[in-house]
């Protein structure tokens, strides 16, 4: 656990972050990579307890790499690519997420949230003082006054005022900052409740997402199981509508249900409980994530169901989106208008995540008799009809395309597909560089990057892109020996020439056939991102 005995918070800081969970700590580490100082205010004395969010997507692993936190996460976490679902005692679904040996990261990694917080915090500590956390403190008031925001911080030593250029609320589903600004989440809250249990038990079972509908061990319930590091099982099970939630989380009611299920699936090693909590699904978002000099991110901005693991993963995407934009505005290379795109893009992403999450929730925890009837019919049919089984798939988290982003540029020329059109997440590709194999996503995270698909010496005009803050990455055919980059970015063949502009957060901003950088530079100027 971190040492809470640190000096008092500074009286002035470029970015003040309310909330030292995984989103706030990662945002601070990302800002430090951009050379921006930040202060994190956290009410607890250290990292969270209990597993909480446990499934880290490939996209989240990329973001944590930009923050400097991916190596310990990959070393500690348990990767997985698929899962199984059962109706009673019959398997009705086996699924695999897209994956291949050349990928940099697994599609999903299981790891407890407190490890994510630890690794992000350790990355912050390597930032030469640019990132600091004040534990056992909370934001008690926020006032905006033109060119700055002022926050009252309650610390163990008393109240202190901190002036900040920008404030980011990452203080969770019960956000104090959200309440202080009179902002309210909008959407749907479901009544179905799940008990969440961490237990320690040794197992040899493969790492995969496991689900049971109406299992013999707990008739009428739905049960999810995930292996975690340190011989920990995470078990989620639905309670009946007529059960008292306060009674449902008492050990004398939880442990027999867990034991019954472990016995049913053949997990007979000794075990003990670590953590018990309760949860109900929420599909909620703020209509805007910016209020003057205050931004909202993570659960302070949106609450999505656990089914499909979009909660923490979408929060890390918030951090990845906002960090570079704040850095550009703070260092004067972009106008304040750039920050409005954060709300446009991430509200759109939240609504997409909520739409997927609602579908999964209505299947995993049917809200009424009609949904329960449809689910049972689907499960019965899935036993014998493979075409129905896709309806059971939990639709795992994936990065959302920003189709209507104000930052997108019109693409020029012919392309064989739309996978890498402006607003899309930049596809991964394995390249051969001068120092060995290189994953394309290793080049993202800090600067704009112009991918140059040519064959021969680069035009002199391309070298001038660096004057506009754009890194140039030459990808000749020999560097793209597997053909992944050209195919995934939509080029018809190895001889085709093109430029693709990728944002610091790994999203395609524009693409042009040919090697003339003039339309690229013009577009950057029009967006206020180049001189």
DATACOR-V821142 format. One record per residue. RES is the residue in three letters. NEAR is the number of other C-alpha atoms within 10 Angstrom. Layout:
RES&NEAR, RES&NEAR
This chain:
UNK&9, UNK&13, UNK&9, UNK&14, UNK&10, UNK&11, UNK&9, UNK&11, UNK&19, UNK&15, UNK&12, UNK&16, UNK&18, UNK&18, UNK&26, UNK&27, UNK&27, UNK&31, UNK&29, UNK&31, UNK&27, UNK&28, UNK&30, UNK&32, UNK&35, UNK&30, UNK&34, UNK&33, UNK&33, UNK&31, UNK&28, UNK&25, UNK&24, UNK&20, UNK&16, UNK&23, UNK&21, UNK&28, UNK&26, UNK&25, UNK&29, UNK&25, UNK&17, UNK&16, UNK&16, UNK&20, UNK&20, UNK&18, UNK&11, UNK&18, UNK&22, UNK&19, UNK&19, UNK&25, UNK&30, UNK&28, UNK&25, UNK&20, UNK&23, UNK&25, UNK&24, UNK&22, UNK&27, UNK&25, UNK&20, UNK&24, UNK&27, UNK&22, UNK&24, UNK&21, UNK&13, UNK&15, UNK&22, UNK&16, UNK&9, UNK&17, UNK&23, UNK&21, UNK&22, UNK&20, UNK&16, UNK&18, UNK&19, UNK&17, UNK&24, UNK&22, UNK&20, UNK&19, UNK&15, UNK&14, UNK&15, UNK&25, UNK&22, UNK&16, UNK&17, UNK&13, UNK&14, UNK&10, UNK&14, UNK&10, UNK&7, UNK&13, UNK&14, UNK&19, UNK&19, UNK&21, UNK&25, UNK&25, UNK&25, UNK&26, UNK&26, UNK&25, UNK&21, UNK&21, UNK&20, UNK&26, UNK&22, UNK&22, UNK&22, UNK&30, UNK&27, UNK&17, UNK&25, UNK&28, UNK&16, UNK&14, UNK&20, UNK&11, UNK&11, UNK&20, UNK&26, UNK&24, UNK&27, UNK&27, UNK&23, UNK&16, UNK&24, UNK&24, UNK&26, UNK&15, UNK&16, UNK&19, UNK&15, UNK&18, UNK&9, UNK&9, UNK&10, UNK&17, UNK&21, UNK&20, UNK&22, UNK&16, UNK&21, UNK&18, UNK&19, UNK&11, UNK&8, UNK&8, UNK&14, UNK&16, UNK&18, UNK&19, UNK&21, UNK&23, UNK&19, UNK&22, UNK&29, UNK&24, UNK&27, UNK&33, UNK&28, UNK&23, UNK&15, UNK&10, UNK&18, UNK&21, UNK&27, UNK&22, UNK&12, UNK&13, UNK&13, UNK&8, UNK&16, UNK&14, UNK&17, UNK&14, UNK&15, UNK&15, UNK&15, UNK&16, UNK&15, UNK&19, UNK&20, UNK&25, UNK&19, UNK&23, UNK&25, UNK&23, UNK&19, UNK&18, UNK&18, UNK&16, UNK&14, UNK&7, UNK&9, UNK&11, UNK&18, UNK&21, UNK&20, UNK&18, UNK&24, UNK&25, UNK&25, UNK&17, UNK&19, UNK&15, UNK&20, UNK&20, UNK&10, UNK&14, UNK&19, UNK&21, UNK&26, UNK&19, UNK&19, UNK&22, UNK&27, UNK&24, UNK&14, UNK&13, UNK&13, UNK&23, UNK&22, UNK&23, UNK&21, UNK&23, UNK&24, UNK&22, UNK&21, UNK&14, UNK&11, UNK&6, UNK&10, UNK&10, UNK&17, UNK&9, UNK&11, UNK&19, UNK&18, UNK&12, UNK&13, UNK&10, UNK&11, UNK&18, UNK&17, UNK&11, UNK&14, UNK&20, UNK&14, UNK&13, UNK&19, UNK&16, UNK&12, UNK&15, UNK&10, UNK&10, UNK&16, UNK&13, UNK&11, UNK&8, UNK&16, UNK&11, UNK&16, UNK&15, UNK&15, UNK&21, UNK&17, UNK&17, UNK&17, UNK&16, UNK&22, UNK&21, UNK&23, UNK&22, UNK&22, UNK&20, UNK&19, UNK&18, UNK&26, UNK&20, UNK&14, UNK&16, UNK&19, UNK&23, UNK&24, UNK&30, UNK&27, UNK&27, UNK&22, UNK&28, UNK&31, UNK&29, UNK&29, UNK&29, UNK&24, UNK&20, UNK&23, UNK&21, UNK&23, UNK&27, UNK&24, UNK&25, UNK&25, UNK&29, UNK&28, UNK&26, UNK&22, UNK&26, UNK&28, UNK&27, UNK&25, UNK&25, UNK&25, UNK&25, UNK&23, UNK&24, UNK&23, UNK&18, UNK&16, UNK&18, UNK&12, UNK&11, UNK&16, UNK&20, UNK&16, UNK&14, UNK&12, UNK&18, UNK&21, UNK&17, UNK&18, UNK&26, UNK&23, UNK&18, UNK&22, UNK&25, UNK&20, UNK&20, UNK&19, UNK&27, UNK&18, UNK&14, UNK&25, UNK&25, UNK&14, UNK&21, UNK&27, UNK&23, UNK&17, UNK&22, UNK&25, UNK&18, UNK&21, UNK&24, UNK&24, UNK&19, UNK&15, UNK&11, UNK&9, UNK&9, UNK&15, UNK&16, UNK&11, UNK&13, UNK&20, UNK&15, UNK&11, UNK&18, UNK&24, UNK&14, UNK&15, UNK&22, UNK&16, UNK&11, UNK&12, UNK&11, UNK&9, UNK&16, UNK&19, UNK&14, UNK&16, UNK&21, UNK&17, UNK&22, UNK&17, UNK&18, UNK&23, UNK&18, UNK&18, UNK&18, UNK&21, UNK&21, UNK&14, UNK&12, UNK&17, UNK&15, UNK&23, UNK&20, UNK&22, UNK&14, UNK&17, UNK&14, UNK&9, UNK&11, UNK&19, UNK&12, UNK&13, UNK&11, UNK&18, UNK&22, UNK&24, UNK&26, UNK&25, UNK&21, UNK&22, UNK&25, UNK&17, UNK&18, UNK&21, UNK&20, UNK&23, UNK&18, UNK&14, UNK&8, UNK&6, UNK&8, UNK&12, UNK&16, UNK&16, UNK&19, UNK&20, UNK&13, UNK&17, UNK&22, UNK&26, UNK&21, UNK&18, UNK&26, UNK&24, UNK&26, UNK&20, UNK&21, UNK&27, UNK&20, UNK&15, UNK&9, UNK&8, UNK&14, UNK&12, UNK&8, UNK&11, UNK&18, UNK&13, UNK&15, UNK&20, UNK&13, UNK&10, UNK&15, UNK&15, UNK&22, UNK&22, UNK&19, UNK&15, UNK&18, UNK&19, UNK&21, UNK&21, UNK&13, UNK&18, UNK&19, UNK&15, UNK&15, UNK&17, UNK&14, UNK&23, UNK&23, UNK&20, UNK&18, UNK&26, UNK&18, UNK&20, UNK&15, UNK&12, UNK&18, UNK&13, UNK&14, UNK&19, UNK&24, UNK&25, UNK&25, UNK&25, UNK&27, UNK&24, UNK&22, UNK&25, UNK&29, UNK&24, UNK&29, UNK&30, UNK&26, UNK&27, UNK&21, UNK&17, UNK&15, UNK&17, UNK&15, UNK&20, UNK&12, UNK&16, UNK&22, UNK&18, UNK&14, UNK&19, UNK&20, UNK&14, UNK&13, UNK&17, UNK&16, UNK&21, UNK&17, UNK&13
